[in-house]
Amino acid sequence: MGLKKFTGDFEINASKKMLYPYISTASGLSQWFADDVNINEDKEYNFIYDDENHPAIMAGHRVNQFVKFEFPEEGDEDDPAYIEIHLDENELTQSMYLKVVDYSDFEDEEEQYDVWEGLINNLKEIVGG
């Protein structure tokens, strides 16, 4: 089955500076995103959920803006699965949004939205947003 792109925007009541460590560090991600997240000396991440390892690399980031993790073992060599999380502020309303781009082998877009909504709600509980 091929990879598909899911995009979702989730409003959250917290600043970029508060949120960035939760989307970019192993300790932050393990609090809301996965059961555990480890990083080795080569800066390779290992996301653990459902008792499975999901190795990843941080393929891109900009402090207080976004982070992108590629999962080279999922997808193929030229087209790996990835997750991008952007911190976007609406200048007009001053609202903060997490924009999620999930390029993976999910089957049902509605179910994928529900999964991300649950994850973001976990994060909201932690940051009080």
Residue pairs with C-beta under 8 A, 6 or more apart in sequence:
1 105
1 107
2 105
3 75
3 79
3 81
3 103
3 104
3 105
4 103
4 104
4 105
4 106
4 109
5 101
5 102
5 103
6 100
6 101
6 102
6 103
6 104
6 106
6 109
6 112
6 113
6 116
7 99
7 100
7 101
7 102
8 99
8 100
8 102
8 112
8 113
8 116
8 117
9 88
9 97
9 98
9 99
9 100
10 97
10 98
10 99
10 100
10 116
10 117
10 120
11 95
11 96
11 97
12 19
12 96
12 97
12 98
12 120
12 123
12 124
12 127
12 129
13 96
13 124
13 128
13 129
14 96
14 127
14 128
14 129
15 96
16 64
16 65
16 87
16 89
16 96
17 64
18 127
19 87
19 96
19 98
19 123
19 127
20 63
20 64
20 65
20 87
21 27
21 28
22 28
22 29
22 31
22 32
22 123
22 126
22 127
23 29
23 67
23 85
23 87
23 98
24 58
24 61
24 67
26 37
26 38
26 39
26 45
27 37
29 37
29 47
30 36
30 37
31 122
31 123
31 126
32 119
32 122
32 123
32 126
33 47
33 119
33 122
33 123
34 47
34 48
34 49
34 54
35 48
35 49
35 50
35 51
36 48
37 45
37 46
37 47
37 48
38 45
38 46
38 48
39 45
39 46
40 46
43 57
43 58
44 55
44 56
44 57
45 55
45 56
45 57
45 58
45 69
46 53
46 54
46 55
46 56
47 53
47 54
47 55
47 56
47 69
48 54
54 71
54 73
54 74
55 71
55 72
55 73
56 69
56 70
56 71
56 72
57 69
57 70
57 72
58 67
58 68
58 69
59 68
59 69
59 70
59 82
60 66
60 67
60 68
60 84
61 67
61 68
64 87
65 86
65 87
66 84
66 85
66 86
66 87
67 84
67 85
68 82
68 83
68 84
68 85
69 82
69 83
69 84
70 80
70 81
70 82
71 80
71 81
71 82
71 83
71 104
72 80
74 80
74 81
74 104
74 105
75 81
75 103
75 104
75 105
81 103
81 104
81 105
82 101
82 103
83 100
83 101
83 102
83 103
83 104
84 99
84 100
84 101
85 98
85 99
85 100
85 101
86 98
86 99
86 100
86 101
87 96
87 97
87 98
87 99
88 96
88 97
88 98
88 99
89 95
89 96
89 97
90 96
90 97
96 129
98 120
98 123
100 116
100 120
102 112
102 116
106 112
123 129
